[in-house]
Amino acid sequence: MLAKEKLKRISELSKKSKLEGLTKEEKKEQQSLREEYLKAFRKGFRDHLHTIKVVDEEGTDVTPLKLKQSKERRSKN
């Protein structure tokens, strides 16, 4: 996940944007921080998905094929 300082800065820029507006440099910084945040979020979410196994009432593995394939590709890397 993103460092606390960066999350704090995202919040500061968001608040400033709503209150008084941002300079061009601040807008670029905000966009860069948002992209970094989303990249970290997506990685964490993907990592979490790879820990999931779906099982029906009878104990049969019914994990979607796409997820199984993604897990296999990840384990090979």
C-alpha positions in Angstrom: 0.0 0.0 0.0 1.0 3.6 -0.3 2.9 5.4 2.4 0.9 7.4 4.9 2.6 10.6 3.8 1.5 10.1 0.2 -2.1 9.3 1.3 -2.1 12.5 3.4 -0.8 14.5 0.5 -3.6 13.1 -1.8 -6.1 14.3 0.8 -4.5 17.7 1.1 -4.5 18.2 -2.6 -8.1 17.1 -2.9 -9.2 19.5 -0.1 -7.3 22.4 -1.6 -8.7 21.6 -5.0 -12.3 22.0 -3.7 -11.5 25.1 -1.6 -9.3 27.2 -3.8 -8.0 25.3 -6.8 -4.7 23.8 -7.7 -1.7 25.1 -9.7 -0.5 23.2 -12.8 2.3 21.6 -10.8 -0.1 20.5 -8.0 -2.5 19.1 -10.6 0.3 17.0 -12.1 1.4 15.9 -8.6 -2.2 15.0 -7.7 -2.6 12.9 -10.9 0.7 11.2 -10.4 -0.3 10.3 -6.8 -3.7 9.0 -7.9 -2.1 6.8 -10.5 0.3 5.4 -8.0 -2.5 4.8 -5.5 -4.6 3.0 -8.1 -1.7 0.9 -9.1 -1.1 -0.2 -5.5 -4.8 -0.8 -4.9 -5.1 -3.0 -8.0 -2.0 -5.0 -7.1 -3.3 -5.6 -3.6 -6.8 -6.5 -4.9 -5.2 -8.9 -7.5 -3.0 -10.5 -4.8 -6.1 -11.0 -2.6 -8.0 -12.6 -5.4 -5.2 -15.1 -5.9 -5.7 -16.4 -2.4 -9.4 -17.2 -3.0 -10.7 -20.7 -3.7 -14.5 -21.2 -4.4 -16.0 -24.4 -3.2 -19.7 -25.4 -3.5 -21.8 -27.1 -0.9 -20.5 -30.6 -1.8 -16.9 -29.5 -1.4 -16.1 -29.4 -5.1 -13.7 -26.7 -6.3 -15.7 -24.4 -8.5 -13.2 -21.6 -8.8 -13.7 -19.7 -12.1 -11.3 -20.9 -14.9 -10.1 -17.4 -15.5 -8.9 -17.1 -11.9 -7.3 -20.5 -11.9 -5.4 -19.6 -15.1 -4.3 -16.3 -13.6 -3.0 -18.1 -10.4 -1.1 -20.6 -12.6 0.5 -17.8 -14.7 1.5 -16.0 -11.4 3.0 -19.1 -9.9 5.2 -19.7 -13.0 6.7 -16.2 -12.7 
